[in-house]
Amino acid sequence: MSRSSDVTIFGATGFTGQRVAAEALRSLPPELRQVLGGVDVTKPESLQAMAQATRLLLCCVGPFRLYGEPVLAAAAAARTDYLDICGEPEFIERMELRYSAAAAASGALMASAAGFDSVPADMGCLFAQRAFAPPAVPSSVEAVISLSAPKGTSIHYATWESAVHGIGSVAELRKLRAEARRAGGAPPPPRPLGPRPAAPAGPALEHRLARYTLPFPGADAAIVRRTQAAIAAAGEPAVHFSARFSLPSAWAAALFVAYGGLMVALARFSWGRALLLRAPGLFSRGLVSHAGPSQAQMDTTRTTLDLFAAGYSSPPPPGTAPGKPDKHVHCRVSLGDPGYLFTSVMLVQCAATLLQERQALLDSVGGRGGVFTVGTLFRGSSLLQRLDEHGVKFSVVGSS
């Protein structure tokens, strides 16, 4: 089937979609034919026509729980490759369960969470694992996200809306995972070498950074664990993984616990979600607005993801308990504004890699299409180098 475009950006009129479109024009090779798509998601025939006309569909329409499935379904049926910036675990895992077979049958390569959720964590974890050159074996990676915003920060309403619906779907996510296990649609959990590091359930002082941390409420942990399961299924060593985010003081951590706890409590009920969506500024202490962050705020924001990896300088003899890790590597991913500017950078570089290395990517996943994580699909590609060239820097800080 001939395709009239190489890449279509669906949702290019939204806050993030506009930035994805601008980044694509700036960074993708000029010979690639780009289209900005804006069809009605309630009209399957329009979605099918859009999907059939392009090689790669980039979806920026959220909340994905409300609008994403028809777009992904159309791409899977049309053998159109697909990437999105979704950070909603229930949607991501539901799409994998429902459409992996259709994508495999058509040959489409598909991945969600190709933005800040969860490229830095997923590819950063792989980067940290590669720092253990054989015979060394990695065992665990603890990720800590830190944000610096000299001019302040703001969250766009659409991001808030996705978070509210994502938190409200936690019970459905548990049911979905149980369904996947019963159906054999989920690979068995990996069994990394060595003990899982203790992960506090609440606020804790991270002595290695001198900052307070809390469990990160995004998709990172779920995404990385699925990548690690795929690695283990391929016979390679997987790791334990955890994700936290840091705050500058105990007071900031206490505020987040209070506001976050209220949000979680309300999001469990339909009336609570309606209340959260009706008064986002009130329930976010002024962080959320329909305008979103200013350009000055985004331009001056800096983000780091510190990855504390532990492992063994050599694997223990067969039948011997591994004991305490004796090798430690500190890696870091550095970037700018995570939610919008650099989500656009990461999505576009995933797109460039997929468009230019498609056959190699297809071979790396067994020659069949499917719904994958970014780490599973791109781990043998040039994506890390491309990201580094566009301001997402992966580095080794130190080792012992």
Salt bridges, closest charged atoms under 4 A:
ASP6 OD2 - ARG33 NE 3.13
ASP6 OD1 - ARG55 NH1 2.91
GLU23 OE1 - ARG26 NH2 2.69
GLU69 OE1 - ARG94 NH1 2.96
GLU69 OE2 - ARG98 NH1 2.87
ASP81 OD2 - ARG358 NE 2.58
GLU90 OE1 - ARG65 NH1 2.99
GLU90 OE2 - ARG94 NE 2.84
GLU93 OE2 - ARG177 NH2 2.73
GLU96 OE1 - ARG226 NH2 2.27
GLU142 OE1 - ARG208 NH2 3.48
GLU172 OE2 - ARG65 NH2 2.66
GLU206 OE2 - ARG208 NE 2.82
GLU236 OE1 - ARG379 NH1 3.02
ASP306 OD1 - HIS330 NE2 2.75
ASP306 OD1 - ARG332 NE 2.74
GLU357 OE2 - ARG386 NH2 3.12
ASP388 OD2 - LYS393 NZ 3.58
